[in-house]
Amino acid sequence: VKDILFTGSLANYGWTDESDIDLHLIVDYKNLKDIPFLEDYLYLKKKKWLDGHNISIYGFEVEPFAKDEENQYEYKAIYSIMNNGWVVPPRKDKPTIDFETVKEKAASIMNDIDMIVDIKDNEKQFKAAEKLKNKLGGLRSIGLAKDGEYSNENLIYKTLRRAGYLDKLGDTKDDAFDAKLTIKESKKVIKEQR
């Protein structure tokens, strides 16, 4: 572990009652390069850890995550716990936010997700859910790189997550995948065929 960083909205001036404590463990991937699927492993390890633990500080959930470097975006405060100091200090000036665009785009994507949930064909539903999930991840990354934490794309993503629509999309994708691989013959039919 090279550093432990506190970041996210609680490290900055943009926190809300629903914020969590983003605690990033910066790991030197070069020393771990022989481990295949390292990023997937660390993500799944985080998910499993969060499923089994409920740690909070002053009522805010702690969400640890291991990664090899911390991206620096505009309006993103980063505090080094190991070095006891700011890597990037928080900013008090307020970013310009296009609330109408965020609201309209988020509502449109929520409608898209609801339409995907209603698709009856498992193969089509899976493909549509996967395509939208990939698109949303890409848009968020582009927004963060271009305009930082307060980009429209990142705020739309956070709106969808807070409203439960990212979970809804992910669950729909997983259910469609499971359903398309499931064979729906009863045990009775199988016994009769023997």
C-alpha contacts under 8 A as a table, 3 or more apart, distances in Angstrom:
res1	aa1	res2	aa2	distance
1	V	4	I	7.57
1	V	25	L	6.52
1	V	26	I	5.69
1	V	27	V	4.55
1	V	28	D	6.55
2	K	25	L	7.68
2	K	26	I	5.44
2	K	27	V	5.64
2	K	28	D	6.47
3	D	25	L	6.12
3	D	26	I	5.13
3	D	27	V	7.45
3	D	80	S	6.81
3	D	81	I	7.39
3	D	82	M	5.86
3	D	83	N	7.91
4	I	23	L	6.82
4	I	24	H	5.66
4	I	25	L	4.65
4	I	26	I	6.04
4	I	80	S	5.96
4	I	81	I	5.49
4	I	82	M	5.88
5	L	23	L	5.65
5	L	24	H	5.00
5	L	25	L	6.48
5	L	26	I	7.48
5	L	78	I	6.41
5	L	79	Y	5.49
5	L	80	S	4.66
5	L	81	I	5.78
5	L	82	M	7.81
6	F	11	A	6.55
6	F	21	I	7.14
6	F	22	D	5.78
6	F	23	L	4.85
6	F	24	H	6.46
6	F	78	I	5.88
6	F	79	Y	5.06
6	F	80	S	6.46
6	F	81	I	6.88
7	T	10	L	6.99
7	T	11	A	5.12
7	T	12	N	7.61
7	T	21	I	7.34
7	T	22	D	5.42
7	T	23	L	6.64
7	T	24	H	7.60
7	T	76	K	7.24
7	T	77	A	5.82
7	T	78	I	4.74
7	T	79	Y	6.38
8	G	11	A	5.56
8	G	12	N	6.68
8	G	20	D	7.93
8	G	21	I	7.08
8	G	22	D	5.73
8	G	76	K	6.74
8	G	77	A	6.86
8	G	78	I	7.67
9	S	12	N	5.00
9	S	13	Y	6.65
9	S	14	G	5.08
9	S	15	W	4.53
9	S	16	T	7.75
9	S	19	S	6.55
9	S	20	D	7.78
9	S	76	K	7.94
10	L	13	Y	6.97
10	L	14	G	6.94
10	L	15	W	4.90
10	L	16	T	7.85
10	L	19	S	6.53
10	L	20	D	6.95
10	L	21	I	6.34
11	A	15	W	7.85
11	A	77	A	5.78
11	A	78	I	6.81
11	A	79	Y	7.32
11	A	90	P	6.93
12	N	15	W	6.76
12	N	75	Y	7.76
12	N	76	K	6.98
12	N	77	A	5.48
12	N	90	P	4.94
12	N	91	R	6.98
13	Y	90	P	6.84
13	Y	91	R	7.10
13	Y	92	K	6.53
15	W	18	E	7.86
15	W	19	S	5.77
16	T	19	S	5.28
17	D	60	F	7.89
18	E	60	F	7.71
19	S	60	F	6.79
19	S	61	E	7.87
20	D	60	F	5.28
20	D	61	E	4.97
20	D	62	V	5.96
20	D	63	E	6.72
21	I	60	F	6.38
21	I	61	E	6.00
21	I	62	V	4.66
21	I	63	E	5.82
22	D	62	V	6.42
22	D	63	E	5.19
22	D	64	P	6.14
22	D	65	F	7.65
23	L	62	V	6.98
23	L	63	E	5.95
23	L	64	P	4.57
23	L	65	F	6.32
24	H	64	P	5.65
24	H	65	F	4.88
24	H	66	A	5.70
24	H	67	K	6.97
24	H	70	E	7.96
25	L	64	P	7.12
25	L	65	F	5.99
25	L	66	A	4.55
25	L	67	K	6.31
26	I	66	A	5.88
26	I	67	K	5.21
26	I	68	D	5.18
26	I	69	E	5.88
26	I	70	E	7.38
27	V	66	A	6.44
27	V	67	K	5.78
27	V	68	D	4.87
27	V	69	E	7.54
28	D	31	N	5.89
28	D	32	L	7.16
28	D	68	D	5.63
29	Y	32	L	4.94
29	Y	33	K	5.91
29	Y	68	D	5.64
30	K	33	K	5.27
31	N	34	D	7.96
32	L	35	I	5.84
32	L	38	L	7.81
33	K	36	P	7.39
33	K	38	L	7.75
35	I	38	L	5.71
37	F	40	D	5.35
37	F	41	Y	6.07
38	L	41	Y	5.04
38	L	42	L	6.16
39	E	42	L	5.19
39	E	43	Y	6.16
39	E	67	K	7.59
40	D	43	Y	5.13
40	D	44	L	6.13
41	Y	44	L	5.19
41	Y	45	K	5.99
42	L	45	K	4.94
42	L	46	K	6.13
42	L	65	F	7.72
42	L	66	A	6.34
42	L	67	K	7.93
43	Y	46	K	5.12
43	Y	47	K	6.28
43	Y	65	F	7.37
43	Y	66	A	7.70
44	L	47	K	4.97
44	L	48	K	6.08
45	K	48	K	5.15
45	K	49	W	6.01
46	K	49	W	5.05
46	K	50	L	6.10
46	K	64	P	6.90
46	K	65	F	6.13
46	K	66	A	7.86
47	K	50	L	5.17
47	K	51	D	6.16
48	K	51	D	5.06
48	K	52	G	6.40
49	W	52	G	5.27
49	W	53	H	6.09
50	L	53	H	5.16
50	L	54	N	6.80
50	L	63	E	7.37
51	D	54	N	7.86
54	N	61	E	7.18
54	N	62	V	7.89
55	I	61	E	5.94
55	I	62	V	5.70
56	S	59	G	5.48
56	S	60	F	5.05
56	S	61	E	4.23
56	S	62	V	5.30
57	I	60	F	5.25
57	I	61	E	6.59
57	I	62	V	6.98
67	K	70	E	7.41
72	Q	76	K	6.51
73	Y	76	K	5.38
73	Y	144	L	6.59
73	Y	145	A	6.71
73	Y	147	D	7.58
73	Y	148	G	4.63
73	Y	149	E	6.47
74	E	147	D	6.69
74	E	148	G	4.56
74	E	149	E	6.41
75	Y	90	P	6.98
75	Y	91	R	6.38
75	Y	95	P	7.93
75	Y	148	G	6.55
75	Y	149	E	6.09
75	Y	150	Y	7.41
76	K	88	V	7.29
76	K	90	P	6.97
76	K	148	G	7.36
76	K	149	E	6.27
77	A	86	W	7.80
77	A	87	V	7.69
77	A	88	V	5.10
77	A	89	P	5.22
77	A	90	P	4.65
77	A	91	R	7.55
78	I	86	W	6.04
78	I	87	V	5.39
78	I	88	V	4.95
78	I	89	P	6.50
78	I	90	P	7.66
79	Y	84	N	7.39
79	Y	85	G	5.80
79	Y	86	W	4.32
79	Y	87	V	5.52
79	Y	88	V	6.81
79	Y	89	P	7.35
80	S	83	N	5.30
80	S	84	N	5.56
80	S	85	G	5.41
80	S	86	W	5.95
80	S	87	V	6.29
81	I	84	N	4.86
81	I	85	G	6.95
86	W	89	P	5.28
91	R	94	K	7.91
95	P	150	Y	6.93
96	T	150	Y	7.98
97	I	150	Y	6.88
97	I	151	S	7.68
97	I	152	N	7.40
98	D	101	T	5.60
98	D	102	V	6.39
98	D	152	N	7.04
99	F	102	V	5.14
99	F	103	K	6.02
100	E	103	K	5.11
100	E	104	E	6.04
101	T	104	E	5.15
101	T	105	K	5.95
101	T	152	N	7.42
102	V	105	K	5.39
102	V	106	A	5.93
102	V	152	N	5.79
102	V	153	E	7.73
102	V	155	L	6.64
102	V	156	I	5.42
103	K	106	A	5.28
103	K	107	A	6.10
103	K	156	I	7.47
104	E	107	A	5.18
104	E	108	S	6.18
105	K	108	S	5.02
105	K	109	I	6.20
105	K	156	I	6.94
106	A	109	I	5.16
106	A	110	M	6.10
106	A	156	I	5.36
106	A	157	Y	7.72
106	A	159	T	6.76
106	A	160	L	6.46
107	A	110	M	4.99
107	A	111	N	6.30
108	S	111	N	5.14
108	S	112	D	6.35
109	I	112	D	4.82
109	I	113	I	6.17
110	M	113	I	5.07
110	M	114	D	6.20
110	M	160	L	7.30
110	M	165	Y	6.60
111	N	114	D	5.04
111	N	115	M	6.18
112	D	115	M	5.09
112	D	116	I	6.28
113	I	116	I	5.02
113	I	117	V	6.24
113	I	129	A	7.67
113	I	165	Y	7.26
113	I	168	K	7.70
113	I	169	L	6.17
114	D	117	V	5.08
114	D	118	D	6.49
115	M	118	D	5.15
115	M	119	I	6.66
116	I	119	I	5.32
116	I	125	Q	5.95
116	I	128	A	6.57
116	I	129	A	6.51
116	I	172	T	7.96
117	V	125	Q	7.30
117	V	169	L	7.65
117	V	172	T	6.21
119	I	122	N	7.46
119	I	124	K	7.27
119	I	125	Q	5.54
120	K	125	Q	7.12
121	D	124	K	5.43
121	D	125	Q	6.00
122	N	125	Q	4.97
122	N	126	F	5.96
122	N	176	A	4.92
122	N	177	F	7.13
122	N	179	A	6.54
122	N	180	K	5.66
123	E	126	F	5.22
123	E	127	K	6.26
123	E	176	A	6.98
123	E	177	F	7.56
123	E	180	K	6.41
124	K	127	K	5.19
124	K	128	A	6.05
125	Q	128	A	5.20
125	Q	129	A	6.06
125	Q	172	T	7.84
125	Q	173	K	7.12
125	Q	176	A	6.28
126	F	129	A	5.21
126	F	130	E	6.02
126	F	172	T	7.55
126	F	173	K	5.06
126	F	174	D	7.69
126	F	176	A	5.22
126	F	177	F	6.02
127	K	130	E	5.14
127	K	131	K	6.01
128	A	131	K	5.16
128	A	132	L	6.21
129	A	132	L	5.29
129	A	133	K	6.02
129	A	169	L	6.26
129	A	170	G	7.47
129	A	172	T	7.08
129	A	173	K	5.35
130	E	133	K	5.12
130	E	134	N	6.12
130	E	173	K	6.50
131	K	134	N	5.30
131	K	135	K	6.13
132	L	135	K	4.95
132	L	136	L	6.10
133	K	136	L	5.24
133	K	137	G	6.32
133	K	169	L	7.29
133	K	170	G	7.62
134	N	137	G	5.20
134	N	138	G	6.17
135	K	138	G	5.13
135	K	139	L	6.07
136	L	139	L	5.11
136	L	140	R	6.12
136	L	157	Y	7.12
137	G	140	R	5.22
137	G	141	S	6.29
138	G	141	S	5.15
138	G	142	I	6.20
139	L	142	I	5.11
139	L	143	G	6.07
139	L	153	E	5.99
139	L	154	N	7.91
140	R	143	G	5.07
140	R	144	L	6.10
140	R	153	E	5.05
140	R	154	N	4.98
140	R	157	Y	6.62
141	S	144	L	5.19
141	S	145	A	6.16
141	S	154	N	7.84
142	I	145	A	5.19
142	I	146	K	6.01
142	I	153	E	7.81
143	G	146	K	5.11
143	G	147	D	5.64
143	G	148	G	6.47
143	G	151	S	5.35
143	G	152	N	6.88
143	G	153	E	5.13
143	G	154	N	6.08
144	L	147	D	5.57
144	L	148	G	4.12
144	L	149	E	5.75
144	L	150	Y	7.81
144	L	151	S	6.28
144	L	153	E	7.61
144	L	154	N	6.43
145	A	148	G	5.87
146	K	151	S	7.69
147	D	150	Y	6.80
147	D	151	S	4.99
148	G	151	S	5.55
148	G	154	N	8.00
149	E	154	N	6.38
149	E	155	L	7.73
150	Y	154	N	6.49
150	Y	155	L	6.25
151	S	154	N	5.34
151	S	155	L	6.24
152	N	155	L	5.13
152	N	156	I	5.98
153	E	156	I	5.14
153	E	157	Y	6.19
154	N	157	Y	5.03
154	N	158	K	6.17
155	L	158	K	5.01
155	L	159	T	6.05
156	I	159	T	5.03
156	I	160	L	6.24
157	Y	160	L	5.18
157	Y	161	R	6.20
158	K	161	R	4.98
158	K	162	R	5.99
159	T	162	R	5.19
159	T	163	A	6.10
160	L	163	A	5.19
160	L	164	G	6.26
160	L	165	Y	5.07
160	L	166	L	5.82
161	R	164	G	5.18
161	R	165	Y	5.82
161	R	166	L	5.07
161	R	167	D	7.10
162	R	165	Y	7.62
164	G	167	D	5.42
164	G	168	K	6.22
165	Y	168	K	4.76
165	Y	169	L	6.05
166	L	169	L	5.08
166	L	170	G	6.10
167	D	170	G	5.01
167	D	171	D	5.90
168	K	171	D	5.19
168	K	172	T	6.05
169	L	172	T	5.14
169	L	173	K	6.19
170	G	173	K	5.11
170	G	174	D	6.20
171	D	174	D	5.09
171	D	175	D	5.98
172	T	175	D	5.11
172	T	176	A	6.00
173	K	176	A	5.21
173	K	177	F	6.15
174	D	177	F	5.09
174	D	178	D	6.20
175	D	178	D	5.11
175	D	179	A	6.02
176	A	179	A	5.05
176	A	180	K	6.11
177	F	180	K	5.37
177	F	181	L	6.52
178	D	181	L	5.35
178	D	182	T	6.18
179	A	182	T	5.09
185	E	189	V	6.49
185	E	190	I	7.25
186	S	189	V	5.40
186	S	190	I	6.68
187	K	190	I	5.09
187	K	191	K	6.22
188	K	191	K	5.14
188	K	192	E	6.21
189	V	192	E	5.07
189	V	193	Q	6.27
190	I	193	Q	5.15
190	I	194	R	6.60
191	K	194	R	5.30
